[in-house]
Amino acid sequence: MKNRKLHTKDYLIIASLIFGMFFGAGNLIFPVHLGQLAGQNWLLAAVGFLISGVCIPLLAILALSVTRSTGIYDLARPVGHRYALFFLILIHATLGPLFATPRTATVPFAMGIAPYISTQNSSFWLALYSGIFFLVVYAFSVRQSNILSAIGKLLNPLFLGLLLIIFFLAALDPLGSSFANKATNAYVSNAFTNGFLEGYNTMDALAALAFGITIITAIQLMGVKEQKKISLATARAGALGMFGIALVYLALIFLGATSLNQFKLAENGGTTLAQIAHHYLGTLGDALLATMATVGCLTTAMGLVIAFAQDFHSRFPKISYKTFLAANCALSFIFANLGLDQIIAWSLPVLMFLYPLAISLICLSLLAPLFHADVLVYRLTTFLTLIPAVFDMLKTLPPFLNKTSFVQMLIAFADKYLPLFELGFAWLPFSLLGLGIGVLLHYRRKSH
């Protein structure tokens, strides 16, 4: 079959697919909450959030394009086969049935349905809602070719249209000044670093590694066959899609900052977004938000379960794509019924462990031509990044584990001896040290 040339319309459809897969549960609630937490320092916090929530995911897409990898395993393979498989399983478990995918059902339920039912009946209605939600996700995802038309052409434009209604009303009648309210204690002096760490909650850097195979498959289904052109199309559409996400993030953070003029600081961004929608449109706003959250989270859930099934089927071809898809949807349904608060509480330590490893791997992949993808550089950087990542995970464990004497002893050790540990960036000097030593050893060995 001849290689088809993509046109502007094609790139827009792929960019819409990328936007739809990325923009889901956490992408709606965390930016709004960040705006409330940062108050008058929202702009500085937004810069940190955009770097971890937009720039790093974009770099991940570019890394897949540059290395011509099809997914997580290929990208991590230079570190070693066992590590690549471990990394693949851990990321897909995080994005799949343990955290991200269940969250796509619990967030729209918490925003659009939970406020209108009694606490006693909440468990029943969550089970019913999440059951229907994942049946729809499975039905849309069972044929891989459906993803372009379902997300890129239908669901994502619908979601954007609903979101723009709220943005339009907020622009016509602002809730107040975004610089009028004080920042919370954590954001008074460390707005940038806390904004950066808040971007971890979106899980987009991890999702970008997982979505690579789905994006590449979609481009191939559009008729692009040459690897070089597939990589170029992935990079172009990725940049376009992530730019759109950046604009929406800024608008949501701004909304959160201005909301403090009308509402109190909420426990999560979902509550604030519901208050804003009700403020402008009343009961219609409640229905609009519920619809918008469900549609937005549906597109992300589809992207996650498809990427999970594609990646695992490619690694274990004896098990069918449909089997992996069904298993993921079933497990996600079970974990969704633990509730949103439990999912968020347990996901944070896992993200604090995984994100440094993911960021270092992305940077290594982009810099690989400089050291000829030397395995030594990959392994040394990854090993040194792993050490502070473990301590970061321990620091954010739920209280009943975090407060044990052994864990507290380890945290005290890290706080004393690891630079930038208090800010959550202890992995950065370790990664740079590993990269520097690895590159020096590479060129020294080459010169000999």
C-alpha positions as CSV (number, residue, x, y, z in Angstrom):
1,M,0.0,0.0,0.0
2,K,1.3,3.5,-0.9
3,N,2.3,5.9,1.8
4,R,-0.4,8.5,2.3
5,K,0.4,12.2,2.9
6,L,-1.3,13.7,5.9
7,H,-3.0,17.1,5.5
8,T,-3.9,19.8,8.0
9,K,-7.3,18.2,8.7
10,D,-5.6,14.9,9.5
11,Y,-3.2,16.5,11.9
12,L,-6.1,18.3,13.7
13,I,-7.9,14.9,14.0
14,I,-4.8,13.2,15.5
15,A,-4.2,16.3,17.8
16,S,-7.9,16.0,18.9
17,L,-7.3,12.3,19.6
18,I,-4.2,13.1,21.7
19,F,-6.1,15.9,23.6
20,G,-9.0,13.6,24.2
21,M,-6.9,10.7,25.5
22,F,-4.8,13.0,27.8
23,F,-7.5,15.3,29.1
24,G,-9.6,13.4,31.6
25,A,-10.2,13.1,35.3
26,G,-7.2,14.7,37.0
27,N,-6.8,17.2,34.2
28,L,-10.1,18.8,35.2
29,I,-9.9,18.9,38.9
30,F,-6.2,19.4,39.7
31,P,-5.6,22.7,37.8
32,V,-8.6,24.3,39.4
33,H,-7.5,23.2,42.9
34,L,-4.0,24.4,42.1
35,G,-5.4,27.9,41.3
36,Q,-7.1,28.0,44.7
37,L,-4.1,26.8,46.6
38,A,-1.7,29.2,44.8
39,G,-4.0,32.3,45.1
40,Q,-2.2,35.4,44.0
41,N,0.9,33.3,43.1
42,W,-1.2,31.2,40.6
43,L,0.9,32.3,37.6
44,L,4.2,31.1,39.0
45,A,2.5,27.9,40.1
46,A,1.0,27.5,36.6
47,V,4.5,27.7,35.0
48,G,5.6,24.7,37.2
49,F,2.4,22.8,36.5
50,L,2.7,23.4,32.7
51,I,6.3,22.1,32.7
52,S,5.4,18.8,34.4
53,G,1.9,18.5,32.9
54,V,2.5,19.6,29.3
55,C,6.2,20.0,28.4
56,I,7.4,16.7,29.9
57,P,4.5,14.7,28.3
58,L,5.3,16.4,25.0
59,L,9.0,15.5,25.4
60,A,7.8,11.9,26.0
61,I,6.0,11.9,22.7
62,L,9.0,13.4,21.0
63,A,11.2,10.7,22.6
64,L,9.1,8.0,21.1
65,S,9.3,9.8,17.7
66,V,13.1,10.3,17.9
67,T,13.9,6.7,19.0
68,R,11.1,5.3,16.8
69,S,9.9,3.3,19.7
70,T,6.4,1.9,19.8
71,G,5.9,2.2,23.5
72,I,7.2,2.0,27.1
73,Y,9.1,-1.3,26.7
74,D,11.1,-0.2,23.6
75,L,12.0,3.1,25.3
76,A,13.3,1.4,28.5
77,R,14.9,-1.5,26.7
78,P,18.5,0.0,26.8
79,V,18.4,-0.2,30.6
80,G,17.8,-3.9,30.4
81,H,15.1,-6.4,29.4
82,R,14.0,-7.1,33.0
83,Y,13.9,-3.4,33.9
84,A,11.9,-2.6,30.7
85,L,9.3,-5.2,31.6
86,F,9.2,-4.1,35.2
87,F,8.7,-0.5,34.1
88,L,6.1,-1.4,31.6
89,I,4.0,-3.4,34.1
90,L,4.3,-0.7,36.9
91,I,3.3,2.2,34.6
92,H,0.4,0.3,33.1
93,A,-0.8,-0.9,36.5
94,T,-0.7,2.8,37.6
95,L,-2.4,4.1,34.5
96,G,-4.6,1.1,34.3
97,P,-6.7,-0.8,36.9
98,L,-5.0,0.6,40.1
99,F,-5.3,4.3,39.8
100,A,-5.8,6.4,36.6
101,T,-8.5,4.3,34.9
102,P,-10.7,3.9,38.0
103,R,-10.3,7.6,38.6
104,T,-12.0,8.3,35.2
105,A,-15.2,6.9,36.6
106,T,-15.0,8.2,40.2
107,V,-14.3,11.9,39.2
108,P,-17.4,12.5,37.1
109,F,-19.5,10.6,39.7
110,A,-18.1,12.7,42.5
111,M,-18.7,15.9,40.5
112,G,-22.0,15.3,38.9
113,I,-24.0,12.7,40.9
114,A,-22.7,12.3,44.4
115,P,-23.9,15.8,45.6
116,Y,-27.5,14.8,44.8
117,I,-27.8,11.5,46.5
118,S,-27.7,10.4,50.2
119,T,-24.4,9.2,51.7
120,Q,-26.1,5.9,52.6
121,N,-26.9,5.1,48.9
122,S,-23.6,6.4,47.5
123,S,-21.9,3.0,47.2
124,F,-24.8,1.5,45.3
125,W,-25.0,4.4,42.8
126,L,-21.2,4.5,42.4
127,A,-21.3,0.7,41.5
128,L,-24.1,1.3,39.0
129,Y,-22.5,4.3,37.4
130,S,-19.0,2.8,37.2
131,G,-20.4,-0.4,35.9
132,I,-22.2,1.3,33.0
133,F,-19.2,3.6,32.5
134,F,-16.8,0.7,31.9
135,L,-19.2,-1.2,29.8
136,V,-19.4,1.8,27.4
137,V,-15.6,2.1,27.5
138,Y,-15.2,-1.5,26.5
139,A,-17.9,-1.2,23.7
140,F,-16.1,1.8,22.2
141,S,-12.6,0.3,22.6
142,V,-13.1,-3.3,21.5
143,R,-12.3,-2.3,17.9
144,Q,-9.0,-0.4,17.8
145,S,-10.0,1.4,14.5
146,N,-12.9,3.1,16.4
147,I,-10.6,5.3,18.4
148,L,-10.0,8.0,15.8
149,S,-13.7,8.5,15.0
150,A,-14.9,8.0,18.6
151,I,-12.5,10.3,20.3
152,G,-10.9,12.5,17.6
153,K,-14.0,13.3,15.7
154,L,-16.9,13.0,18.2
155,L,-16.3,12.9,22.0
156,N,-13.4,15.3,22.3
157,P,-15.0,18.1,20.2
158,L,-18.2,17.6,22.3
159,F,-16.2,17.9,25.5
160,L,-14.3,21.0,24.3
161,G,-17.6,22.6,23.3
162,L,-19.1,22.1,26.8
163,L,-15.9,23.4,28.5
164,L,-15.8,26.5,26.3
165,I,-19.3,27.4,27.5
166,I,-18.0,27.8,31.1
167,F,-14.9,29.6,29.9
168,F,-17.0,32.0,27.8
169,L,-19.3,32.9,30.7
170,A,-16.3,33.3,33.1
171,A,-14.7,35.7,30.6
172,L,-18.0,37.8,30.3
173,D,-18.5,38.0,34.0
174,P,-15.3,37.2,36.0
175,L,-15.6,35.9,39.6
176,G,-13.1,38.6,40.6
177,S,-9.4,39.4,40.5
178,S,-7.0,36.4,40.2
179,F,-4.4,38.3,42.3
180,A,-6.7,39.4,45.2
181,N,-6.3,36.4,47.4
182,K,-3.4,35.1,49.5
183,A,-1.7,31.9,48.7
184,T,-1.7,28.9,51.1
185,N,1.4,28.4,53.2
186,A,3.0,25.9,50.8
187,Y,2.6,28.3,47.8
188,V,3.9,31.5,49.5
189,S,7.6,30.8,48.8
190,N,7.5,27.5,46.8
191,A,4.7,28.2,44.2
192,F,6.8,26.9,41.3
193,T,8.1,23.7,42.8
194,N,4.7,22.8,44.3
195,G,3.0,23.6,41.0
196,F,5.5,21.3,39.3
197,L,4.8,18.4,41.7
198,E,1.0,19.0,41.4
199,G,1.5,18.2,37.7
200,Y,2.4,14.7,38.7
201,N,-1.2,14.0,39.6
202,T,-2.3,14.4,36.0
203,M,-0.1,11.3,35.3
204,D,0.3,12.7,31.7
205,A,4.1,12.0,31.5
206,L,3.4,8.4,32.2
207,A,0.3,8.4,30.0
208,A,2.4,9.8,27.1
209,L,4.7,6.8,27.3
210,A,1.7,4.5,27.2
211,F,-0.3,6.3,24.5
212,G,2.6,6.2,22.1
213,I,1.5,2.9,20.6
214,T,-2.1,4.1,20.3
215,I,-1.1,7.3,18.5
216,I,1.2,5.4,16.2
217,T,-1.5,2.8,15.4
218,A,-4.0,5.6,14.6
219,I,-1.5,7.3,12.2
220,Q,-0.9,4.0,10.5
221,L,-4.6,3.4,10.1
222,M,-4.7,6.8,8.3
223,G,-2.4,5.3,5.7
224,V,1.1,6.4,6.8
225,K,3.5,3.4,6.5
226,E,7.0,4.8,6.5
227,Q,8.6,4.9,10.0
228,K,10.2,8.3,9.5
229,K,6.9,9.8,8.4
230,I,5.1,8.2,11.3
231,S,7.6,9.7,13.7
232,L,7.3,13.1,12.1
233,A,3.4,13.0,12.2
234,T,3.5,11.9,15.9
235,A,5.7,14.9,16.8
236,R,3.6,17.4,14.9
237,A,0.3,16.2,16.1
238,G,1.7,15.8,19.6
239,A,2.9,19.4,19.7
240,L,-0.5,20.7,18.5
241,G,-2.5,18.6,21.0
242,M,-0.4,19.5,24.0
243,F,-0.6,23.2,23.1
244,G,-4.4,22.9,23.3
245,I,-4.1,21.2,26.7
246,A,-1.8,24.0,27.9
247,L,-4.3,26.7,27.0
248,V,-7.1,24.8,28.9
249,Y,-4.9,24.3,31.9
250,L,-4.2,28.1,32.1
251,A,-7.9,28.8,31.9
252,L,-8.7,26.3,34.6
253,I,-6.0,27.5,37.0
254,F,-7.2,31.1,36.4
255,L,-10.7,30.0,37.2
256,G,-9.5,28.4,40.5
257,A,-7.7,31.6,41.5
258,T,-10.7,33.8,40.8
259,S,-13.1,31.4,42.5
260,L,-11.7,32.4,45.9
261,N,-13.5,35.7,45.6
262,Q,-16.9,33.8,45.7
263,F,-16.2,30.4,47.4
264,K,-14.0,29.0,50.2
265,L,-11.0,26.8,49.5
266,A,-12.4,23.4,48.7
267,E,-11.0,19.9,49.4
268,N,-10.6,19.2,45.7
269,G,-11.0,20.9,42.3
270,G,-14.2,19.0,41.5
271,T,-16.1,20.8,44.2
272,T,-14.9,24.2,43.0
273,L,-15.7,23.4,39.4
274,A,-19.2,22.3,40.4
275,Q,-19.7,25.6,42.3
276,I,-18.5,27.7,39.3
277,A,-20.8,25.8,36.9
278,H,-23.8,26.3,39.3
279,H,-22.9,30.0,39.8
280,Y,-23.2,30.7,36.1
281,L,-25.9,28.4,35.0
282,G,-27.7,27.0,38.1
283,T,-29.2,23.5,37.7
284,L,-28.4,23.6,34.0
285,G,-24.7,24.2,35.0
286,D,-24.9,21.1,37.2
287,A,-26.1,19.0,34.3
288,L,-23.6,20.6,31.9
289,L,-20.7,19.8,34.3
290,A,-21.8,16.2,34.8
291,T,-22.1,15.7,31.1
292,M,-18.7,17.4,30.4
293,A,-16.9,15.4,33.1
294,T,-18.4,12.1,31.9
295,V,-17.5,12.7,28.2
296,G,-14.0,14.0,29.1
297,C,-13.2,11.1,31.3
298,L,-14.7,8.6,28.9
299,T,-12.2,9.7,26.2
300,T,-9.3,9.3,28.6
301,A,-10.5,5.9,29.8
302,M,-10.7,4.7,26.2
303,G,-7.1,5.9,25.6
304,L,-5.8,4.2,28.7
305,V,-7.5,0.8,28.3
306,I,-6.6,0.6,24.6
307,A,-2.9,1.5,25.3
308,F,-2.9,-1.1,28.1
309,A,-4.3,-3.9,25.9
310,Q,-2.1,-3.0,22.9
311,D,1.1,-2.9,24.9
312,F,0.5,-6.1,26.8
313,H,-0.8,-7.9,23.7
314,S,2.4,-6.9,21.9
315,R,4.5,-8.3,24.8
316,F,2.4,-11.4,25.4
317,P,0.8,-12.2,21.9
318,K,-0.7,-15.5,23.0
319,I,-3.3,-13.5,25.0
320,S,-5.7,-11.6,22.8
321,Y,-6.2,-7.8,22.8
322,K,-9.8,-8.3,23.8
323,T,-8.9,-10.4,26.8
324,F,-6.5,-7.7,28.2
325,L,-9.1,-5.0,27.4
326,A,-11.9,-6.9,29.3
327,A,-9.6,-7.7,32.3
328,N,-8.6,-4.0,32.6
329,C,-12.2,-2.8,32.5
330,A,-13.3,-5.3,35.0
331,L,-10.4,-4.6,37.5
332,S,-10.9,-0.8,37.0
333,F,-14.6,-1.2,37.9
334,I,-13.6,-3.0,41.1
335,F,-11.0,-0.4,42.2
336,A,-13.3,2.5,41.2
337,N,-15.6,1.4,44.0
338,L,-13.0,2.1,46.6
339,G,-13.8,5.8,46.1
340,L,-11.9,8.9,44.8
341,D,-10.3,9.8,48.1
342,Q,-8.7,6.4,48.5
343,I,-7.5,6.3,44.9
344,I,-5.8,9.7,45.2
345,A,-4.2,8.9,48.6
346,W,-2.6,5.7,47.3
347,S,-1.6,7.1,43.9
348,L,0.6,9.9,45.2
349,P,3.5,7.8,46.6
350,V,3.5,5.7,43.4
351,L,3.7,8.8,41.3
352,M,6.5,10.2,43.4
353,F,8.4,7.0,42.7
354,L,7.6,6.7,39.0
355,Y,7.9,10.2,37.8
356,P,11.7,10.7,38.4
357,L,12.3,7.4,36.6
358,A,10.0,8.4,33.7
359,I,11.6,11.9,33.4
360,S,15.1,10.6,33.4
361,L,14.2,7.9,30.8
362,I,12.6,10.6,28.6
363,C,15.7,12.8,28.8
364,L,18.0,9.9,28.2
365,S,16.1,8.9,25.0
366,L,16.2,12.5,23.7
367,L,20.0,12.8,24.4
368,A,20.8,9.2,23.3
369,P,22.5,10.4,20.0
370,L,25.1,12.3,22.0
371,F,26.3,9.1,23.7
372,H,25.3,6.6,21.0
373,A,22.6,5.2,23.3
374,D,25.3,3.6,25.5
375,V,23.8,1.1,27.9
376,L,26.2,2.2,30.6
377,V,24.8,5.8,30.6
378,Y,21.2,4.5,30.7
379,R,21.9,2.1,33.6
380,L,24.0,4.5,35.7
381,T,21.5,7.4,35.4
382,T,18.5,5.1,36.2
383,F,20.2,3.4,39.2
384,L,21.1,6.8,40.8
385,T,17.6,8.2,40.1
386,L,16.1,5.1,41.7
387,I,17.6,5.9,45.1
388,P,15.9,9.2,45.9
389,A,12.8,8.1,44.1
390,V,12.3,5.4,46.8
391,F,12.7,8.0,49.6
392,D,10.2,10.3,47.8
393,M,7.7,7.5,47.8
394,L,8.2,6.8,51.5
395,K,7.6,10.5,52.3
396,T,4.2,10.5,50.7
397,L,2.8,7.2,52.0
398,P,-0.6,7.2,53.7
399,P,-0.3,8.2,57.4
400,F,-0.6,4.7,58.9
401,L,2.5,3.7,57.0
402,N,4.3,7.0,56.9
403,K,4.2,7.4,60.7
404,T,5.9,4.1,61.5
405,S,9.3,4.5,63.3
406,F,11.2,2.8,60.5
407,V,9.8,4.9,57.7
408,Q,10.3,8.1,59.8
409,M,13.9,7.1,60.4
410,L,14.5,6.8,56.6
411,I,12.7,10.1,55.9
412,A,14.9,11.9,58.6
413,F,18.0,10.4,56.9
414,A,16.9,11.6,53.5
415,D,16.0,15.0,54.8
416,K,19.5,15.4,56.3
417,Y,21.6,14.0,53.5
418,L,19.7,14.3,50.2
419,P,19.8,17.8,48.7
420,L,16.4,19.2,47.6
421,F,14.5,16.4,49.3
422,E,12.3,18.8,51.2
423,L,11.1,20.3,47.9
424,G,10.5,16.9,46.3
425,F,13.5,17.2,43.8
426,A,16.1,15.0,45.4
427,W,16.1,12.9,42.2
428,L,17.3,15.8,40.1
429,P,21.0,16.1,41.3
430,F,21.2,12.3,41.4
431,S,20.0,12.0,37.8
432,L,22.4,14.7,36.6
433,L,25.3,13.0,38.4
434,G,24.5,9.7,36.9
435,L,24.2,11.2,33.4
436,G,27.4,13.2,33.8
437,I,29.5,10.2,35.1
438,G,28.0,7.9,32.4
439,V,28.8,10.3,29.6
440,L,32.4,10.8,30.9
441,L,32.9,7.1,31.1
442,H,31.4,6.6,27.6
443,Y,33.8,9.1,26.0
444,R,36.8,7.9,28.0
445,R,36.1,4.3,26.9
446,K,35.6,5.5,23.3
447,S,38.9,7.4,23.3
448,H,40.8,4.3,24.5
